[in-house]
Each structure stands twice: as C-alpha cells, then as structure tokens.
C-alpha cells in the first residue's frame, strides 16, 4: 500500500519541463541577425547575459544591457521575465521570453518554459529551451 501512495508523489517530483512557443511566421526570427536582450532591472542573476550568450552560440550577433545601450542596427529586442523559487537552493522555475521588432515593437515570438520540480534543469538549460525553438536555424 505504501508503494502505491509513493508512486504519485514520485511522478510529481520527476515531472519535466513544460514549454510553449508561439512564432509569427510572417517575420521569422531565425532570419534576424542583430538582437538585443533588454536587461530587467530586478534581475540579479544576469539572465540577460545568459540569453545573449545562448544567441551567440546559435550564431547571432547578440548583446545585452539597458535599452539606452542598444546598438544601432538592432533588428529585434528580447524581453524576459524570470521566476525564481527557493527549495534549499534558489533556482529558476519559469522564464517567459518575448521577441519584438526593434523598429515597430510588434511581437514576433513568445516562449514560456516552466519547471515544476526541484530536481530538473539548470538555468542555462531553461534558457536554451526558451530560446532554441525560436532562433535555432533549421
């Protein structure tokens, strides 16, 4: 009987990430080259720099910082909203990413990654799961 009660609890702990991505096919983000990640003032974990690093890994010209530091020629701006929690350690439980056109501010793509369990992915993996579906060149 104890084993049967234990299995649902174990399943909840091991439940993986949930990812949701929407892309405007009229303006495919994979065709962009110069991307700027807007620094969130309340972010003390340098998530903007991690997103920019992931974009550079994928082959894009990416930088991060406050909007006042956005370089000329930027084609898209990425805004993000991380949600952190504490269960013996502080970890990223959810990240929402929005990509918008730098000139028109039109939203091009959005992505949300949610990790409900303590055991799971590190911050870099969460960012990869949010960014790669939008920007990975096929």
Backbone as a ProteinNet text record, in pm:
[ID]
protein_1_A
[PRIMARY]
XXXXXXXXXXXXXXXXXXXXXXXXXXXXXXXXXXXXXXXXXXXXXXXXXXXXXXXXXXXXXXXXXXXXXXXXXXXXXXXXXXXXXXXXXXXXXXXXXXXXXXXXXXXXXXXXXXXXXXXXXXXXXXXXXXXXXXXXXX
[TERTIARY]
82.5	0	87	198.9	287.2	347.6	376.9	434.8	336.3	211.4	110.4	96.7	102.8	92.9	219.1	331.6	458.2	470.4	414.3	429.6	374.1	254.4	208.1	297.7	349.1	439.8	568.4	621.4	742.2	717.5	604.1	571.3	565.1	510.2	503.5	642.4	731.4	866.7	947.3	925.3	1004.3	942.6	827.9	760.6	852.4	871.6	967.4	916.6	989.8	959.5	839.6	769.8	661.9	707.6	701.6	746.8	634.2	614.3	513.6	577.7	573.3	633.9	535.8	524.5	443.3	529.8	528.6	611.5	524.7	542.7	475.8	549.8	487.9	553.7	578.5	510.6	533.3	671.1	722.4	854.5	934	992.5	1063.6	1187.6	1194.8	1310.1	1443	1441.4	1566.5	1634.3	1562.4	1621.6	1682.4	1666.9	1725.2	1873.9	1950.3	2093.4	2139.4	2087.8	2133.4	2022.8	2048.8	1947.7	2000.6	1912.8	1948.4	1857.5	1916.4	1840.7	1831.1	1708.8	1684.4	1703.5	1790.8	1818.1	1697.8	1654.2	1545.3	1605.9	1563.3	1624	1617.9	1513.5	1500.7	1575.5	1646.2	1718.4	1858.2	1879.6	2010.7	2089.3	2040.3	2104.3	2167.7	2172.3	2232.6	2171.6	2041	1972.3	1986.6	1990.1	2006.5	2137.1	2242.6	2372.2	2369	2298.5	2286.8	2208.5	2103.3	2025.5	2112.2	2185.5	2273.2	2380.5	2433.6	2535.2	2475.9	2352.5	2286	2264	2224.1	2204.7	2336.7	2443.8	2575.9	2617.1	2583.9	2613.8	2539.9	2420.6	2341.8	2383.7	2479.7	2532.4	2479.8	2413.5	2359.9	2454	2442.4	2511.4	2418.4	2452.2	2363.4	2439.4	2372.8	2427.5	2315.4	2351.8	2253.3	2285.6	2183.2	2200.6	2073.5	2080.5	1962.8	1934.1	1808.8	1770.3	1852.5	1899.1	1980.2	2113.3	2154.5	2280.8	2261	2138	2109	2189.4	2264.9	2346.6	2260.9	2316.3	2248.9	2241.9	2138.5	2122.7	2055.1	2009.6	1940.3	1809.1	1784.7	1663.5	1553.5	1592.4	1493.2	1538.8	1439.8	1464.6	1397.9	1471.6	1415.8	1392.7	1270.1	1236.1	1208.4	1239.6	1221.4	1168.8	1105.1	1055.5	1086.7	1188.3	1220.2	1141.6	1112.5	1050.9	1142.1	1187.8	1280	1206.5	1251.1	1194.7	1307.9	1275	1374.5	1323.9	1392.4	1370.6	1509.1	1565.6	1700.7	1807.1	1778.3	1862.2	1769.6	1822.3	1745.1	1761.2	1650.4	1657.4	1546.9	1570.1	1475.6	1364	1241.5	1128.8	1052.1	1058.8	986.8	1056.2	1053.3	1102.3	1009.4	968.2	887.6	974.9	977.3	1059.3	969	985.7	911.9	1011.4	997.1	1082.5	996.9	1045.2	969.8	1061.4	1001.4	1073.2	1126.6	1251.7	1314.8	1256.7	1205.4	1151.9	1003.9	925.1	779.9	728.1	808.8	771.1	665.4	642.8	549.4	608.6	526.9	572.9	589.3	708.3	741.6	724.7	764.4	757.6	752.9	692.7	692.5	722.5	785.2	817.9	807.6	758.8	746.4	795.4	885.4	935.2	907.7	846.7	811	863.8	931.6	985.3	924.5	831.3	760.4	832.8	939.7	1000.9	1135.5	1175.9	1305.8	1417.5	1406.1	1508.8	1473.1	1570.5	1541.7	1658.7	1627.9	1729	1791.7	1913.4	1978.7	1930.9	1974.8	1930.9	1965.7	2084.6	2124.4	2034.9	1997.2	1908.7	1770.2	1722.1	1591.9	1595.9	1703.7	1716.5	1726.1	1801.2	1808.4	1670.7	1591.6	1457.9	1362.8	1391.4	1308.5	1353.6	1483.6	1539.5	1550.4	1596	1622.3	1502	1380	1267.6	1239.2	1275.4	1250.6	1362.1	1487.8	1600.5	1685	1665.2	1750.5	1726.1	1832.3	1821.6	1803.3	1707	1674.8	1745.3
-119.7	0	126.3	121.3	237.3	267.2	161.7	182.5	254.2	220	281.5	430	465.5	606.6	683.5	614.9	678.6	712.1	630.3	649.9	783.5	826.9	958.6	1073	1062	1166	1169.4	1054.1	1046	1101.5	1072.5	1123	1275.6	1335.2	1481	1543.1	1481.1	1533.5	1522.1	1417	1392.3	1451.4	1514.4	1572.8	1675.5	1666.1	1750.5	1889.2	1955.9	2093.6	2100	2209.7	2242	2361	2347.9	2454.4	2490.8	2621.8	2670.4	2783	2770.7	2870.4	2908.2	3039.4	3088.5	3181.6	3160.6	3240.1	3297.5	3425.9	3490.9	3449.5	3368.6	3315.2	3423.2	3538.6	3647.2	3710.3	3706.6	3760.4	3654.1	3558.4	3451.1	3502.1	3478.9	3526.4	3467.7	3350.2	3287.8	3367.7	3459.1	3541.9	3670.5	3696.7	3815.5	3791.5	3899.4	3883.7	3956.7	4077.8	4161.5	4170.4	4112.5	4100.6	4163	4231.4	4295.5	4240.9	4199.2	4149.2	4261.5	4304.3	4414.5	4366.5	4433.9	4397.9	4432.9	4339.3	4360.2	4413.4	4530.2	4594	4508.3	4427.9	4345	4212	4190.1	4064.7	4073.1	3998.1	3993.9	3869.8	3795.3	3669.1	3674.7	3793.6	3812.1	3722.6	3704.8	3622.3	3683.4	3816.9	3881.8	3839.2	3831.6	3789.3	3641.8	3559	3417	3399.5	3479.3	3472.8	3518.3	3628.3	3677.5	3573.4	3507.5	3403.6	3287.9	3248.5	3140.6	3181.5	3306.1	3354.6	3356.2	3396.5	3394.6	3251.4	3158.4	3017.2	2968.5	3022.5	2985.2	3060.8	3153.7	3222.1	3362.6	3421.8	3556.5	3659	3783.1	3895.2	3943.1	3913.7	3945	4017.3	4115.1	4185.7	4210	4252.8	4271.8	4397.2	4452.3	4569.4	4651.2	4770	4857.4	4908.4	4943	4987.5	5106.3	5188.8	5303.7	5261.6	5138.3	5086.7	5002.8	5000.7	4919.7	4971.3	4884.7	4929	4961.8	5045.3	5075.7	4948.5	4937.4	4820.8	4703.3	4720.8	4612.5	4583.1	4455.5	4415	4367.7	4310.9	4257.9	4282	4298.2	4316.8	4201.4	4143.5	4035.8	4088.3	4070.6	4099.7	3965.2	3955.5	3828.6	3855.2	3754.4	3762.6	3630	3626.8	3503.1	3493	3371.6	3346.3	3250.8	3295.3	3216.8	3164.9	3052.1	2998.2	2942.2	2914.8	2863.6	2736.2	2625.3	2497.2	2443.3	2486.2	2450.9	2521	2546.1	2628.7	2718.1	2827.3	2914.1	2865.2	2849.6	2803.4	2867.6	2870.4	2926.3	2825.4	2863.4	2773	2802.6	2928.7	2966	3084.8	3085.1	3201.1	3225.2	3350.6	3395.1	3487.2	3463.8	3541.2	3597	3725.7	3788.2	3854.4	3827.4	3886.6	3986.1	4111	4211	4282.4	4330.8	4405.3	4534.1	4567.4	4684.6	4815.4	4816.8	4940.9	4960.3	4854.2	4866.4	4822.9	4754.9	4698.3	4588.5	4538.8	4429.1	4299.6	4224.2	4097.7	3994.7	3936.1	3838.1	3696	3674.9	3540.1	3549.8	3448.7	3435.7	3291.2	3273.9	3140.1	3137.5	3026.8	3009.3	2869.5	2864.2	2735.6	2732.4	2623.1	2606.9	2473.2	2474.5	2353.5	2340.8	2249.5	2244.3	2173.3	2102.1	2020.5	2075.7	2039.9	2080.4	2022	1894.1	1831.8	1858.5	1890.5	1921.9	1992.8	2093.1	2159.1	2278.1	2308.8	2428.7	2549.9	2667.4	2791.8	2793.9	2751.2	2751.7	2662.1	2547.2	2457.2	2517.7	2584.7	2652.4	2759.4	2835	2939.6	2877.9	2770.4	2702	2657.3	2603	2555.4	2668.5	2788.5	2903.8	2966.3	2970.8	3042	2954.2	2830.8	2746.4	2725.9	2700.9	2683.5	2807	2923.2	3047.4	3073.8	3057.6	3104.1	2996.2	2871.3	2767.6	2760.5	2774.2	2772.2	2628.6	2610.4	2474.1	2439.1
0	0	0	74	79.7	-57.1	-134.2	-266.8	-359.1	-350.5	-436.6	-403.8	-277.6	-238.3	-275.6	-280.4	-311.9	-460.4	-547.7	-691.8	-742.2	-702.2	-748.7	-700.9	-579.4	-528.4	-610	-641.8	-722.9	-862.6	-920	-1053.7	-1054.3	-951.2	-943.1	-932.9	-857.1	-842.9	-971.1	-1047.3	-1166.6	-1292.5	-1279.8	-1394.6	-1458.5	-1590.4	-1660.3	-1691.6	-1777.1	-1816	-1908.3	-1898.2	-1989.8	-2073.1	-2205.4	-2294.2	-2389.8	-2407.1	-2501.6	-2582.2	-2715.5	-2802.8	-2912.4	-2938.8	-3049.5	-3133	-3265	-3355.7	-3465.9	-3496.1	-3607.5	-3734.4	-3816.5	-3937.3	-4042.5	-4032.7	-4128.4	-4109.1	-3987.4	-3955.7	-3881.4	-3951.8	-3881.9	-3808.8	-3678.2	-3600.5	-3647	-3706	-3749.8	-3860.8	-3926.4	-4033	-3979.3	-3852.6	-3790.5	-3763.2	-3753	-3728.1	-3601.7	-3578.8	-3468.4	-3362.8	-3247.3	-3142.3	-3013.6	-2944.6	-2817.9	-2708.8	-2597.8	-2483.3	-2381	-2356	-2262.5	-2118.7	-2045.4	-1906.3	-1818.8	-1739.9	-1645	-1515.3	-1471.3	-1354.3	-1228.1	-1215.1	-1095.2	-1106.3	-1216.1	-1236.7	-1176.4	-1071.6	-1008.5	-1045.3	-1145.4	-1182.9	-1322.3	-1383.5	-1517	-1623.7	-1619.3	-1718.8	-1857.5	-1866.4	-1997.6	-2063.4	-1986.8	-2041	-2081.6	-2006.2	-2040.8	-2170.8	-2189.8	-2313.9	-2431.3	-2414.2	-2520.8	-2554.9	-2453.6	-2478	-2558.1	-2525.5	-2599.2	-2745.2	-2767.3	-2904.3	-2981.5	-2917.3	-2983.7	-3015.9	-2926.8	-2952.3	-3077.6	-3100.6	-3217.9	-3344	-3330.5	-3447.3	-3471.6	-3373.8	-3388.2	-3326	-3374	-3311.9	-3200.7	-3077	-2964.9	-2855.3	-2796.7	-2682.3	-2583.1	-2462.6	-2357	-2277.7	-2214.1	-2130.5	-2126.2	-2067	-2065.6	-2207	-2234.7	-2368.9	-2418	-2326.5	-2367	-2429.3	-2407.6	-2461.8	-2588.3	-2642.6	-2760.5	-2880.4	-2947.4	-3061.1	-3184.3	-3269.9	-3396.1	-3479.7	-3558.2	-3644.1	-3576	-3453.5	-3383.9	-3455.3	-3483.2	-3554.4	-3460.8	-3347.6	-3253.8	-3110.7	-3023.3	-2880.7	-2807.2	-2714.9	-2633.4	-2492.6	-2445	-2305.9	-2238.4	-2111.6	-2040.9	-1901.1	-1844.5	-1707.4	-1637.8	-1552.8	-1482.2	-1351	-1312	-1180.9	-1105.7	-990.8	-909.8	-787.3	-735.9	-612.5	-526.7	-403.3	-310.7	-245.7	-268.9	-202.8	-170.1	-62.3	-19.6	-104	-231	-317.9	-399.9	-449.8	-536.4	-679.8	-750.2	-888.3	-971	-1101.5	-1197	-1220.1	-1187.3	-1204.2	-1333.6	-1380	-1502.1	-1568.7	-1701.8	-1775.9	-1894.5	-1907.8	-2021.1	-2105.3	-2236.3	-2328.4	-2437.8	-2469.6	-2579.2	-2672.9	-2801.4	-2904	-2981.5	-2991.7	-3068.1	-3166.4	-3273.6	-3375.4	-3314.1	-3341	-3279.3	-3331.3	-3453.2	-3510.5	-3481.1	-3493.3	-3479.6	-3342.6	-3265	-3134.8	-3147.4	-3269.3	-3291.3	-3236.3	-3164.9	-3107.6	-3218.8	-3222.8	-3325.6	-3272.1	-3147.7	-3089.9	-2937.8	-2877.9	-2731.8	-2696.9	-2582.8	-2536.1	-2384.5	-2332.3	-2187.5	-2151.8	-2055.4	-2005	-1856.1	-1811.6	-1671.5	-1622.7	-1508.8	-1448	-1309.5	-1289.2	-1162.4	-1048.3	-1074.2	-969	-926.7	-805.6	-752.2	-836.8	-866.5	-949.7	-1095.1	-1173.3	-1312.6	-1375.6	-1453.6	-1534.8	-1464.5	-1503.9	-1452.3	-1532.6	-1494.7	-1557.7	-1706.3	-1743.7	-1884.8	-1969.9	-1917.9	-1991.3	-2006.9	-1903.5	-1912.4	-2021.5	-2027.6	-2129.6	-2268.9	-2282.6	-2411.7	-2456.9	-2366	-2402.5	-2439	-2390.9	-2426.1	-2558.2	-2582.8	-2697.9	-2822.6	-2808.9	-2924.8	-3016.3	-2965.7	-3058.5	-3144.3	-3094.4	-3168.2	-3269.4	-3228.5	-3308.1	-3373.9	-3339.7	-3397.9	-3547.9	-3624.4	-3770.1	-3816.2	-3901.8	-3945.4	-4073.2
[MASK]
++++++++++++++++++++++++++++++++++++++++++++++++++++++++++++++++++++++++++++++++++++++++++++++++++++++++++++++++++++++++++++++++++++++++++

